């Protein structure tokens, strides 16, 4: 069952930080909380939450970039649907995300109709990993 997606508020910061820290423990929970507090006050970006899933977004020109994604498939589906409505209101023409090739969100976003746009090697955590860019035109169903 899909969870109801909405903009995160101050009361959601701790839960969203815990979700992000569980998905990517390389940053402290406190660092996530600080970043989330800043994001929820931005006019050209923000954080969304649905059940046990979260994502942040930032508008840059005609693209709405999605990042810091964590959660389950149903929650992410609801979050992406809300992000697409935000993109439409902001006149963005594409949703975009950059993920490492071993990130479980890559599979979730691909299932929602995101297409591979580019990839490149990236040194991270003492190893070489591949970054993958995904795009999804606003208004096109997956």
Residue pairs with C-beta under 8 A, 6 or more apart in sequence:
1 74
2 50
2 74
2 75
2 77
2 78
3 50
3 51
3 52
3 53
3 74
3 75
3 78
4 50
4 51
4 78
5 48
5 49
5 50
5 75
5 78
5 79
5 81
5 82
6 48
6 49
6 50
6 82
7 40
7 46
7 47
7 48
7 49
8 16
8 36
8 40
8 46
8 47
8 48
8 49
8 54
9 40
10 37
10 40
12 47
12 49
12 54
13 33
13 36
13 37
13 40
14 33
15 49
16 32
16 36
16 47
16 49
16 54
17 29
17 30
17 32
17 33
17 36
18 29
19 52
19 53
19 54
19 70
19 71
20 27
20 32
20 36
20 54
20 68
20 70
21 27
21 28
21 29
21 32
22 70
23 69
23 70
23 71
24 70
26 125
32 68
35 68
36 47
36 56
39 45
39 46
39 47
39 56
40 46
40 47
42 58
44 58
44 59
44 90
45 56
45 57
45 58
45 59
46 56
46 57
46 86
47 54
47 55
47 56
47 57
47 68
48 54
48 55
48 56
48 57
48 79
48 82
48 83
49 79
50 71
50 75
50 76
50 78
50 79
50 82
51 71
51 72
51 74
51 75
51 78
52 71
52 72
52 75
53 69
53 70
53 71
53 72
53 74
53 75
53 76
53 78
53 79
54 68
54 69
54 70
54 71
54 75
54 79
55 66
55 67
55 68
55 69
55 70
55 71
55 76
55 79
55 80
55 83
56 66
56 67
56 68
57 64
57 65
57 66
57 67
57 83
57 86
58 64
58 65
58 67
59 65
59 87
59 90
59 92
61 92
62 91
62 92
62 93
62 94
63 92
63 93
63 94
63 95
63 96
64 83
64 86
64 87
64 90
64 92
64 94
64 95
64 96
64 138
65 95
65 96
65 97
65 98
66 80
66 83
66 95
66 96
66 97
66 109
67 97
67 98
69 76
69 79
69 97
69 99
69 105
69 108
69 109
70 105
71 79
73 108
73 111
76 105
76 108
76 109
76 112
77 108
77 112
80 95
80 109
80 112
80 136
83 95
84 95
84 136
84 138
84 139
87 93
87 94
87 95
87 138
88 138
88 139
92 138
93 137
93 138
94 135
94 136
94 137
94 138
95 114
95 135
95 136
95 138
96 117
96 133
96 134
96 135
96 136
97 105
97 109
97 114
97 133
97 134
98 131
98 132
98 133
98 134
99 105
99 106
99 109
99 131
99 132
99 134
100 106
100 122
100 124
100 129
100 130
100 131
100 132
101 119
101 129
101 130
101 131
101 132
102 129
106 132
106 134
109 134
109 136
110 116
110 134
111 142
112 136
112 142
113 136
113 140
113 141
113 142
114 134
114 135
114 136
114 142
115 134
115 135
115 136
116 132
116 133
116 134
117 133
117 134
117 135
118 132
118 133
119 130
119 131
119 132
119 133
120 130
120 131
121 128
121 129
121 130
121 131
122 128
122 129
122 130
122 131
123 129
136 142
